[in-house]
Amino acid sequence: MVKTVKKKTKNDPFISVVMPCYNARRTIAASLTAILNQKVAFDYEVIVVDCSDDGTEEIVQSGFPQVRLIHLGQLESPGSKRNLGVRYARGEIIAFTDSDCLPPPDWLAQIVDHHKRIDADGIGGCVINGYPHGLATLVSHLIEFNEWTERTPEGYMRNIPTSNLSFKRETFRKYQVCFMDIYPNEDTLFNWTLSERGAKIYFSPRLCVVHMKKVKMGNLLLHQFEFGKGSAETRRISSLPGKVFVKYPILCVGLPFIRWFRATLRFAECDLKTLLLFWLVTPFYLAAVGAWSLGFMTRGRYLSPGPRFPIEGPVADAPNPF
C-alpha cells in the first residue's frame, strides 16, 4: 500500500505525504497523480485521511491503490485528519499538502534538499493561484496567500500554510504539538505554538504548489466569515497578536483597511505587478475582508477546540485502517 519510487539511498530520508480530504472528487485525481509522479531517488508514501460523501473515497481506492487511505465515517476537521496522518505515518519527514493542490515533479526532492541544508524544524513554500482569471478566486488567493508568493524573500517565518509545509518527524514529539480543531485556522495556531516553543520554520519560494480551487463570490464571503471566527478563537486561547480586537470587537471595523494596507506593503516590497492587480480588485478585497471582520466580531466560541484525534496517546474511537 506504499508508493515506492526508487530504492532508498543511505542518506535520503523516507517521506510521508499527508493529505486531509473532504469532498474532493473534482481535484483528488489530479493532485494524487502529481504527488505519485515525483522525480526522486528515495521511497515515499502517500496517506489520504478522508471523510467525504461525494465519491472521493471510491476514486482513491480504484485509481490509486498504492495510496494509504484512512476513511472516517463522520465529518472531521482538517486538524484531526492531519494528526491521524502523522500518527500512522512512517516517514522521517512529514510533508503536508491539500487535495486541491498540484505540486511540481521536483517538490519532494526540493523538500529533502532544503531539510538537509537548512537548520529548521519545518520548511514550507509558496502557493500559486491555479485560476488567476476568476475574480472571486483571485480575491480569495490575495487574502489567504499574499504572505507566501513566488517573490516573497526566503527566510525564517512564524507561519506557513499547510498546503505546502513539511516537518521533521521528531518535531511533533520534541515540541509536544498537534493540530487543534479550529477550522480553518488550525495551521496558524499550530505554527504559532511551535514558534513560541522554540521551533524554526523556514520559507523558500523554490518550494511551490499550485492551488486548484475555484471560488464563487458568495462562497468567498461565507468562507471569510468562518475564517474570521476561527481567527478570533485562536487569539482567545493563545498568545497570537490581535487580542485587543477580541476584547473590543468594535475595533474590528478598521481591520479591513489595516489588512489592505499591510498587503499593499508586502506587494510593494517584492511584487509590483501583483500590487497593481491588487489595487484594481480593492473593492472586492475589502468586501471579503469585511466578511472576515464580521466573523471575527462574533462572540460564538468553539465547543471543543482540542483535537478529537491527537497524534499520540490512546483514543477510544480512533480508526485502525491498516
N, C-alpha and C positions, 0 to 999 in steps of 0.2 A: 504493500500500500504506500510505499515511499517512492518519490520521484528520484531516481538515480540517474545522473547525467554522465559523469565520468568517474573513474577510480579516484578516490580521495588521496591527495598528496600529503606528505608528512606535515607540512607547515600550514596547510589550509584548513580553516575551521569548517565544521559542518553547520549549515544554516537551517533554521526552521522559519518558514514564511507563514505568518499567522494572519488570517483574513476573517474578520467578523462579517456576517452577511445577513441581509433581510430583504426579501422580495426583489432579487436582483436578476431575474431571468433575462432581462434585456442586455445586461452587460457582463454577466458572470463568465460566459464562454470566452469572450474576447480577453477578459482580464486573466483568466487561468491559462489561456493559450500563451499570452505574453510571458507569464511567470514560468511556465513549463518549458519555454523555448530560450531560456537564458544560456548565454555562451560562457560557460565556466569550466574549470578543471577540478571541481570538487563536487561532493554529493550534497543534496539538499532535499528537504521535504516541504510539502505544502499542506497546511492544516486550515480547513474552512470550518468555522463554527457558525451554524446556520439555524435560524428559527423561521424560515419563510413558509408561506402558504400559497405561493404562486407558481410552483413547479420548479423552483430553483434547485431543490434537493435532487429531483429526478435528472436535471441537466448535468449536475455534478456526478451523480452515480453512473449515468450511462455514457457520458462523454469523457469523463476524466477519472477512470478507476484508480489511477495512481495517487490521487489526492486523498488525504486522510480527512474524512467528513465526520463532523460531530453535528448531528441534527437534534435540536432541542424541541420538545413538544409544546412549548409555550413561548410567548414573546419575552425576550430578554434584552437588556440594554447592551450596547457595544462594549461597555466596560467589563461586565461579567463574561462576555464572549471572548474578549481578549485574554482575560485571566484564565479561562478554561484552555485556550490555545496554548498559553505559556505552561500551564500545568502539565499538559500532555506532550509538549514539545521536547525534542531530544537534542536540539542544536546548541552549540556553544554561543551562537549569535541568534537572536530573535529579531526578525525583520517584519514590521507591520506594514500592511497596505490595505486598501479598501476594495470592495467588489466592483467599483466603478472607476478603477484606476488602471492605466496601462503603463507598466514600466518598460523601458527600452531593454534590448538584449544584454547590455552590459551592467544592468542595475545591481545584481548580486555581486558581480566581480568588483564593481566600484565600492560597494559596501565593505567587502573584505579588505580591499586595498586601504580604504580610509581607516578601518579599525586597526590595521597593522601600523599605520604611520602616525596616527593622531592619538594623543593622550586624552581620551574621552570615554565615558561610560555609555553615552548614546550619541548616535550620528544620524542626521537627517538631511533632507534636501528640499528642493523647490517643487511646487505643484503648478503645472501648466494647464491653462484652460483649454479643454478639448473642443469647445463650441464658442469661439470668440465672437461670432457674429450674432448670437442671440442676446437681446438686450437684458432680459432678466438673468440669464446665465452669466453674462459679463458682470453685472452689478453684484450678483452673489459672489462671484470669484474675487472681485475687487474688495469686497467686505471681508471675506474669510481668509484670503491668502495673500494680502498685499505686503505682508512682512517676509514672505518666502518666495521670491521671484528668481528668475534666471540671472538677474542683475544685482541681486542682494549680495553685499560683501560677505565673503567667507569669514567664519569666526564662531566663537562660543556664544550661545544663546540660552535663555531660560525656558523657551518653549518652541517646539516644532510640531506640526500636526502629525498624527499617527498614520496618515495616508502615505507617509514617506519617512519612516523613522525606524531605527534599529538600535538594539541594546545588547551588550554582552550579557549572557545568561546570568552570570554571577551578580549583576546589578540588582536584580529583584530581591535576592536574599541579603545581599550586603547592606542595602538601604531599607529593607523591610517595607517595600511599597507594593501596592497593587492598584488597579483601576477601580474607581468608585462608580456607582450607578447614577451619575448626574449627567444625563444626556441633554445637549450634545457638548458638554464641557468637561467630560471625564479626562480627556487627554491633557487639557490645560492644567487641571488640578494635579494630575499625575506628574507632569513635568515640573510644576512649581514645587511640589513636595520633594521630588528628587533634588532639585537645586538647593532647596532650603537645608537638606541633609548632607550637602557637600558634593553631590554628583556633578559631573561635567557633561554638557550636551553641546555638540558641535554641528554647525550648519555648513554645508557645502553645496553650491549651486550646480556642481557637476553631477550630483545625485538628483535625478528628476523623475517624476511620473506625470502622465497626462491624465487629467481629471475629466472623465467622460460622463458628466452629469448635466442633463438638460433641465432647466428650471423655468417654470412659468411664474408670472408676476404674483399671482395670488398665493402660490405655494411659497414664493420667496418671502412674502410678508409674514405668513404663518410661521415659517421656519425661523425667521429672525426673532419673532416674538418668543418662541420657545428657547432660542439661543440666549435671549436676554434674561429669561427666567433662570436658566442654568447658570449664567454668568453671575447673577446676584447670589444664588445659593452657594457657589464656590467661594464667594467672598464672605458669606456668613460663617462658613466652617473652616476657613483658612486665613492665612496672612496675606493673600493676594491684594495688591493695591486696589483701591476703589471702595473701601468700606464706608467712606463718607457718603457715597451715593446710596448705599443700603440704609444708612442711618437717617439720611434726609432725602427721601425719594424725589422731592420737588426739584432738586438739583439735576435730576436726570433730563430735564427739559433741555439743558445745554449740551448733553452728551453727543447728539448727532453732529454738532458743529465742532466739538472737540475731536471726535474721531475723524471727521473730514479733514481738519487741519493737520492732524498727525499723519494721516495717509498722504496728504499733499507734500509734507516734508520728506517722507520716505521716497516718494517718486521723484521729487526734485533733486534728491541726493544722488540717485543712481539710475533713473529711468525716465528721461524727459518725454519720450514718445508716449509711454503709458500715462504720464501726467496729463498730457493734452487730452487723451481719450477720457481720463478720469474726470477732468473738468467738464467735458461735454455731457457726461451722464450724471452730473452732480444732483439734479433734482430727484432722479430715481434713487440715487445712493442715499440722499437724505431721507427720503420716504421710507426706504428699507431699514435704515439705521434708526429711524423714528419708531418703527415697529419693535426693533430690538430694545430701545429705551423704554417703551411701554411694558414690555415683558420684564425688564429689569425692575421697574417700579412696583410690580405686583408683590403682594405680601405672602402669596402662597409658598409653602415650603414642601420640599420633597419628604415623603414619609419615611423612606429608608435610603439615604444616600450611600450607605455602606454596600459593598458588592454582595449579591446573593451567592456568587461563586468566586471565592478568593483564589489566589494562586496556590497557597499552601494551607495545610490543616484539613481536618475532617469536614466534609459537607454531606449532610444526610441524603440529599436528593441529587447529588452530582451524577451526571451520566457516566457510564462505563462503555465508551464507544469501541474500544479496540479489544 
